[in-house]
């Protein structure tokens, strides 16, 4: 019976900010402060989950390992790694649980190590595997592997093996155990996933793989050239972005989760376990701004494979391996996080038209060229073909950056990124020597610029607008100076900042846009979108309003959870995180904002900027 495990002190709903992430750069797990792995998809980010309590209940799959009684709990990552160390201090002793997914294994392993540091502690262990997003109960059998005992869970194509020196047992598809640990004792629990038709692989050499994972992670983090303000937050954000980058295939996922709601109890629940070209390009920009260059080739090669073929068929997102089929469907058997339904897998926005996407890609690849990365003949040929296709369709309405599910519009941000695409293509020809119809692109760049200034700026409100048929504003307008369209202190940009502050600020943080305007065609509301507030920091820095930028940045950095992670949105009324977690968009814009402030500080020191 599930009630045999003490849950009296487990929260009925784990706050999103109480989760931490571990991963192996091909998938990731979310672990609650309580000690429960509530979300894990194997073997890839976009595979079906085997632990799904995040979107349901314990019976949908979880892996709990913690003291049986009350404890004071603290946790931290081991240095610049994604190895999580959780310390539980009880009335009788202290234990530390170390959770990791070893890097470089080319297989999916998860290791949990329990060490008793002081006194004695009664531990509890619950292992409930439910494949296929909590729907499928596996057949579980007991086997031996030398000195270790194994539980083997099989259903269809999936097999999970859990090894332990403690003899595991399963009843009704669930393993439970309670035992007392004393100072100096240590237990290891090793989980392996593999295809069910293959032989069971050898166990993991935990000490060796853990040491290698630490060495690899620390060496990667040491490559950053960033030495400006908020460095600790920047480095942790870079490590999150690395964790969300599939280092075998090259895709960069937006988040490792699906259906964590933007509106608790509402319908704004989306699957983010895919590779948006926009988000991946912006991630690349963040990595490059912090001195990481090697990620470019991996992602560029993924991009070329993903979009190979007719430019007309380019999608806004792909699977981590470049796959194109991402049909959206609803999982009716799951109640959803905080009763937020439906729970969705797949993403219906895959077929949307979002004209801004190529602009983000071209900006990122231009940054790479500027840092000395040479294009292959194929990579430039693909870029040129995409830009030439854009030249034929740039003036069509689209769904915009925010994947609006309402009518197609002429979004100002989409036009801005069209301008950026042509601008970076021109730079590739004129500054880097690649071939292309540069005169045609120059003409189009000027046409787009004139249209934005004529139709995208409203003189009556002294601000750029969300789209050409409205006076509403949108936080994406803050990107105008960041892509070089106008200087940050241009009067039109200063007016736009003021209008955005007036219309979109909620308790000091920015909304994406006003949902009550009805532009997105969805019911419900949403909370401030963290990336937008980081964009505002960057806009302040470009405008010379450096003190405002630092003040907002201090607040945003302070919103991170105890291990430095951010979700997509933040509920300022209830002081809680909202949306998929951890969110690449939030972390990459944190990096960008810190870099902009560092540059603004340098300009101020040189007497080249003023503050209001």
C-alpha positions, 0 to 999 in steps of 0.5 A: 500500500502506498500509505506505508510510506510516511507522507505526513510531512510531504507537501501536498503540492511541491512548489516549483521552486523547491525542485532542483535539476540533475542531468547528463546533457541528454535528459534530466530529472527534477528532484524535490527538496523533500527528496523525491525524483518526481520527473524523469524522461528516459532516455531523451528529454522528449521521451516518455516519463517513467517518474511523473508525480510532477504532473500527478501523484506518487502512483504515477511514478516517483523515487523517494529517498530521505529520512523517515522523520522530520529534518532540516534540509539544505542543498547545493550543487557540488562546485560548478557541476550539476551534482546535487548534494542534499543534507538532512539534519534530524533530531538523531543525526545527519545524512547527505544524499548525493544525486547525479547523472554521470556525464559521458556514459552514452547511456542513461544512468542515475545515481543516488548516494546516501552517507550518514555523517553524524549519529543515526538516521532512519531512512525511507525509500520508495521506488515506483516506476510507471512508464508512458507518462505514469500510465503503464505499470511494468513487470518487476522482477528480482535478480542478482549482480555479484554483490548487488541486488537488482530490481528489473522493471520491463514494459514494452520497449523500456527497461529500468534496472535499480541496483543496491547492496540492500536487497530490494523487493517489490509488491504491486509494482513498488519497492519500499524500504526503511532502515537505520543508518549510522555514522560512517555508513554509505549506500549507493542506488544505481538506476540504468535505462536501456532498451528492453530487448538488450542484455542488462549492461554492467553496473556503473563504477560510481566513484570513477564516473562521479570524479569524471563528471566533476572534472568535465563540468569544472573544466567546461565552466572554467572556459567562461571569459565572463568576470563581470557582476553577478558572476555566480548567477551567470556561471550557474545559468551557463551550466543550466544551458549546457545541461539543456543542450543535447551534446550527442545530437546538438539540439537545445531544449527550451526546458526539460518539462511539459505542462507546468502551468503559466496560470495555476488551474488554467489551460496555458500548459505547454510542452517545452521539451523541444528545440525552438530555433529561436531559443537555441539561437539565443542560447548560442548568443548567451554562450558566445557572449560568455566566451564559449565558442565550441558549442557553435559547431555542434548546434550549427551542424544540428541546425543544418541537419534539421532544416535540410531540404526545401526552405519552405518547410523550415519549422520553428521547432524540432525534436532533439534529433531534428525530427519534425513530427511533434503532434500535440495531444492531451494526457487525460489520465493525469490531473496536472500540476495544481490541477492545471489541465490539460497535460499536453505532450507535443506542441501544436505551435510547430506548424505556426509561421513565426517570421522572426526565427530566421533573424535570431538564427542569423544574429547568432551565427553572425556572432559566431563569425565575429568570434572567428568561427569559419562557415562551412560551404554547406552552412553558408549555403543553407543560410543563404537559401533561407534568407532568399526564401525570407525575401519572398515572404517577409511581408506576410503576417505571422503568429509572432514570437509568443506563438499567438494562437489568435489571428495572424498579425504584422508583429513589430518584433517579427519585422525587427528580426526580418531586418536583422536577418537581412542585416547579418546576411549583408555583413556576411558578404561584405565583412566575411567574404561570402557570396550572396545578392547583397544589393537586393538584401540591402534594398529589402533591409531599407524597405523593412526599416522604413516600414517599422518606423512608419507603421510600428511606431505610434507618435501619439503614444511615443512608443513602438507597438506590438503590431501594426493594428494596435496601440498595445505594447509588447516586451519584445520591443525592448530588443530593438536596440539589442539587435542594432536597429536603433541606439539604446538612448534614441528618443523613440526607444526611451519612449518605448521603455516608459510605455512598457513600464507603464503598461506591462509592469506588475509589482516591478516585473514585466508581463510579455503583453496584456492578455486582457487585450485578447491578442492570444485568443486564450482564456486566463491570465499569466504572470510576469515573464522573467526573460522580459524583465531581463530584457528590460535590464539590458534595455536600461543598460543600453539607454544609459540608465545603469542604476535602474538596470542594476536595481532590477537585476539585483531583484531578479537574481534574488528570485532564483531558488536556493540552487540558482534556478529560474522558471519561466514566470514569477507570481509576485503576489504569492512569491512563487515560480510559475511555468516550465522549469528550469527555463532556458529563456530565463537563464539565457536572458540573465546571462545577456543582462549581466553582460550588458550591465558589465559593458555599461559599467565599463562605458560609465567608467570611461565617461561614455554613459549617463544615468537618469 
